[in-house]
Structures are given as C-alpha cells and as structure tokens.
Amino acid sequence: MSRQPRAAARRALVGEATSIASSRSRELTAVVLEEREVLLERTRLLERIHEALTQKVSTQQGVIERMEREAEAAMATWHTEYDELEDELIEAQERVTVLEGELAGERARVR
C-alpha cells in the first residue's frame, strides 16, 4: 500500500473519530445541561421549602412567646389572688381569736 492511500485512510479515520467525538461531546453537553436544570429546579424547591419552614418556625416561636407571656400573666394574677386570700384568712383567724376571747369572757361572766 502506498503512502497516499494510507494517509487518505488515516485522514478518513481521524475525520470519522472527530465526528464521533464531536457528536458524543454534544450529547454529553446536552445531558449535563439537562442535569443542571434539574439541579437548579431542585435547589429552587429546597429554597421554597426552607422559606416555608423558616416562616413556620417563626410563627411557632411567636405562639410560644405569646403563650409564655400569658402564662406569666396568669401566674402573676394567681399570686396576687393567693396573697389576697391569704390576707383574708389571716384577718378571719384574727376575728376568730377575738370572738373566741369574747366568748370565753361571756362564759366567765355568765358563771
């Protein structure tokens, strides 16, 4: 075989290999672009989910803080009412002591 047919055959093989490589490169580029779009869409979805969860957590924290304030107010009210009832009880005990003293005095006078 002479040099020219070999060179022509080599050029043909190189051309065919280049064409195949170029075609495969375009196919892979298309696949990479599709995968990139899928990943971008998933990223956007995750961002929306993150945003929604952040909003929900913020709302929950607001509810918890409100409930804590309400509980503190209820406890303050309870302590005030307890103190008032305790004062009334002390006053009632003092009146009972006075009445018991008066009763003892009346009994002693009646005898």
Contact map, one row per residue, 1 for C-alpha under 8 A:
111011000000000000000000000000000000000000000000000000000000000000000000000000000000000000000000000000000000000
111111000000000000000000000000000000000000000000000000000000000000000000000000000000000000000000000000000000000
111111100000000000000000000000000000000000000000000000000000000000000000000000000000000000000000000000000000000
011111110000000000000000000000000000000000000000000000000000000000000000000000000000000000000000000000000000000
111111111000000000000000000000000000000000000000000000000000000000000000000000000000000000000000000000000000000
111111111100000000000000000000000000000000000000000000000000000000000000000000000000000000000000000000000000000
001111111110000000000000000000000000000000000000000000000000000000000000000000000000000000000000000000000000000
000111111111000000000000000000000000000000000000000000000000000000000000000000000000000000000000000000000000000
000011111111100000000000000000000000000000000000000000000000000000000000000000000000000000000000000000000000000
000001111111110000000000000000000000000000000000000000000000000000000000000000000000000000000000000000000000000
000000111111111000000000000000000000000000000000000000000000000000000000000000000000000000000000000000000000000
000000011111111100000000000000000000000000000000000000000000000000000000000000000000000000000000000000000000000
000000001111111110000000000000000000000000000000000000000000000000000000000000000000000000000000000000000000000
000000000111111111000000000000000000000000000000000000000000000000000000000000000000000000000000000000000000000
000000000011111111100000000000000000000000000000000000000000000000000000000000000000000000000000000000000000000
000000000001111111110000000000000000000000000000000000000000000000000000000000000000000000000000000000000000000
000000000000111111111000000000000000000000000000000000000000000000000000000000000000000000000000000000000000000
000000000000011111111100000000000000000000000000000000000000000000000000000000000000000000000000000000000000000
000000000000001111111110000000000000000000000000000000000000000000000000000000000000000000000000000000000000000
000000000000000111111111000000000000000000000000000000000000000000000000000000000000000000000000000000000000000
000000000000000011111111100000000000000000000000000000000000000000000000000000000000000000000000000000000000000
000000000000000001111111110000000000000000000000000000000000000000000000000000000000000000000000000000000000000
000000000000000000111111111000000000000000000000000000000000000000000000000000000000000000000000000000000000000
000000000000000000011111111100000000000000000000000000000000000000000000000000000000000000000000000000000000000
000000000000000000001111111110000000000000000000000000000000000000000000000000000000000000000000000000000000000
000000000000000000000111111111000000000000000000000000000000000000000000000000000000000000000000000000000000000
000000000000000000000011111111100000000000000000000000000000000000000000000000000000000000000000000000000000000
000000000000000000000001111111110000000000000000000000000000000000000000000000000000000000000000000000000000000
000000000000000000000000111111111000000000000000000000000000000000000000000000000000000000000000000000000000000
000000000000000000000000011111111100000000000000000000000000000000000000000000000000000000000000000000000000000
000000000000000000000000001111111110000000000000000000000000000000000000000000000000000000000000000000000000000
000000000000000000000000000111111111000000000000000000000000000000000000000000000000000000000000000000000000000
000000000000000000000000000011111111100000000000000000000000000000000000000000000000000000000000000000000000000
000000000000000000000000000001111111110000000000000000000000000000000000000000000000000000000000000000000000000
000000000000000000000000000000111111111000000000000000000000000000000000000000000000000000000000000000000000000
000000000000000000000000000000011111111100000000000000000000000000000000000000000000000000000000000000000000000
000000000000000000000000000000001111111110000000000000000000000000000000000000000000000000000000000000000000000
000000000000000000000000000000000111111111000000000000000000000000000000000000000000000000000000000000000000000
000000000000000000000000000000000011111111100000000000000000000000000000000000000000000000000000000000000000000
000000000000000000000000000000000001111111110000000000000000000000000000000000000000000000000000000000000000000
000000000000000000000000000000000000111111111000000000000000000000000000000000000000000000000000000000000000000
000000000000000000000000000000000000011111111100000000000000000000000000000000000000000000000000000000000000000
000000000000000000000000000000000000001111111110000000000000000000000000000000000000000000000000000000000000000
000000000000000000000000000000000000000111111111000000000000000000000000000000000000000000000000000000000000000
000000000000000000000000000000000000000011111111100000000000000000000000000000000000000000000000000000000000000
000000000000000000000000000000000000000001111111110000000000000000000000000000000000000000000000000000000000000
000000000000000000000000000000000000000000111111111000000000000000000000000000000000000000000000000000000000000
000000000000000000000000000000000000000000011111111100000000000000000000000000000000000000000000000000000000000
000000000000000000000000000000000000000000001111111110000000000000000000000000000000000000000000000000000000000
000000000000000000000000000000000000000000000111111111000000000000000000000000000000000000000000000000000000000
000000000000000000000000000000000000000000000011111111100000000000000000000000000000000000000000000000000000000
000000000000000000000000000000000000000000000001111111110000000000000000000000000000000000000000000000000000000
000000000000000000000000000000000000000000000000111111111000000000000000000000000000000000000000000000000000000
000000000000000000000000000000000000000000000000011111111100000000000000000000000000000000000000000000000000000
000000000000000000000000000000000000000000000000001111111110000000000000000000000000000000000000000000000000000
000000000000000000000000000000000000000000000000000111111111000000000000000000000000000000000000000000000000000
000000000000000000000000000000000000000000000000000011111111100000000000000000000000000000000000000000000000000
000000000000000000000000000000000000000000000000000001111111110000000000000000000000000000000000000000000000000
000000000000000000000000000000000000000000000000000000111111111000000000000000000000000000000000000000000000000
000000000000000000000000000000000000000000000000000000011111111100000000000000000000000000000000000000000000000
000000000000000000000000000000000000000000000000000000001111111110000000000000000000000000000000000000000000000
000000000000000000000000000000000000000000000000000000000111111111000000000000000000000000000000000000000000000
000000000000000000000000000000000000000000000000000000000011111111100000000000000000000000000000000000000000000
000000000000000000000000000000000000000000000000000000000001111111110000000000000000000000000000000000000000000
000000000000000000000000000000000000000000000000000000000000111111111000000000000000000000000000000000000000000
000000000000000000000000000000000000000000000000000000000000011111111100000000000000000000000000000000000000000
000000000000000000000000000000000000000000000000000000000000001111111110000000000000000000000000000000000000000
000000000000000000000000000000000000000000000000000000000000000111111111000000000000000000000000000000000000000
000000000000000000000000000000000000000000000000000000000000000011111111100000000000000000000000000000000000000
000000000000000000000000000000000000000000000000000000000000000001111111110000000000000000000000000000000000000
000000000000000000000000000000000000000000000000000000000000000000111111111000000000000000000000000000000000000
000000000000000000000000000000000000000000000000000000000000000000011111111100000000000000000000000000000000000
000000000000000000000000000000000000000000000000000000000000000000001111111110000000000000000000000000000000000
000000000000000000000000000000000000000000000000000000000000000000000111111111000000000000000000000000000000000
000000000000000000000000000000000000000000000000000000000000000000000011111111100000000000000000000000000000000
000000000000000000000000000000000000000000000000000000000000000000000001111111110000000000000000000000000000000
000000000000000000000000000000000000000000000000000000000000000000000000111111111000000000000000000000000000000
000000000000000000000000000000000000000000000000000000000000000000000000011111111100000000000000000000000000000
000000000000000000000000000000000000000000000000000000000000000000000000001111111110000000000000000000000000000
000000000000000000000000000000000000000000000000000000000000000000000000000111111111000000000000000000000000000
000000000000000000000000000000000000000000000000000000000000000000000000000011111111100000000000000000000000000
000000000000000000000000000000000000000000000000000000000000000000000000000001111111110000000000000000000000000
000000000000000000000000000000000000000000000000000000000000000000000000000000111111111000000000000000000000000
000000000000000000000000000000000000000000000000000000000000000000000000000000011111111100000000000000000000000
000000000000000000000000000000000000000000000000000000000000000000000000000000001111111110000000000000000000000
000000000000000000000000000000000000000000000000000000000000000000000000000000000111111111000000000000000000000
000000000000000000000000000000000000000000000000000000000000000000000000000000000011111111100000000000000000000
000000000000000000000000000000000000000000000000000000000000000000000000000000000001111111110000000000000000000
000000000000000000000000000000000000000000000000000000000000000000000000000000000000111111111000000000000000000
000000000000000000000000000000000000000000000000000000000000000000000000000000000000011111111100000000000000000
000000000000000000000000000000000000000000000000000000000000000000000000000000000000001111111110000000000000000
000000000000000000000000000000000000000000000000000000000000000000000000000000000000000111111111000000000000000
000000000000000000000000000000000000000000000000000000000000000000000000000000000000000011111111100000000000000
000000000000000000000000000000000000000000000000000000000000000000000000000000000000000001111111110000000000000
000000000000000000000000000000000000000000000000000000000000000000000000000000000000000000111111111000000000000
000000000000000000000000000000000000000000000000000000000000000000000000000000000000000000011111111100000000000
000000000000000000000000000000000000000000000000000000000000000000000000000000000000000000001111111110000000000
000000000000000000000000000000000000000000000000000000000000000000000000000000000000000000000111111111000000000
000000000000000000000000000000000000000000000000000000000000000000000000000000000000000000000011111111100000000
000000000000000000000000000000000000000000000000000000000000000000000000000000000000000000000001111111110000000
000000000000000000000000000000000000000000000000000000000000000000000000000000000000000000000000111111111000000
000000000000000000000000000000000000000000000000000000000000000000000000000000000000000000000000011111111100000
000000000000000000000000000000000000000000000000000000000000000000000000000000000000000000000000001111111110000
000000000000000000000000000000000000000000000000000000000000000000000000000000000000000000000000000111111111000
000000000000000000000000000000000000000000000000000000000000000000000000000000000000000000000000000011111111100
000000000000000000000000000000000000000000000000000000000000000000000000000000000000000000000000000001111111110
000000000000000000000000000000000000000000000000000000000000000000000000000000000000000000000000000000111111111
000000000000000000000000000000000000000000000000000000000000000000000000000000000000000000000000000000011111111
000000000000000000000000000000000000000000000000000000000000000000000000000000000000000000000000000000001111111
000000000000000000000000000000000000000000000000000000000000000000000000000000000000000000000000000000000111111
000000000000000000000000000000000000000000000000000000000000000000000000000000000000000000000000000000000011111
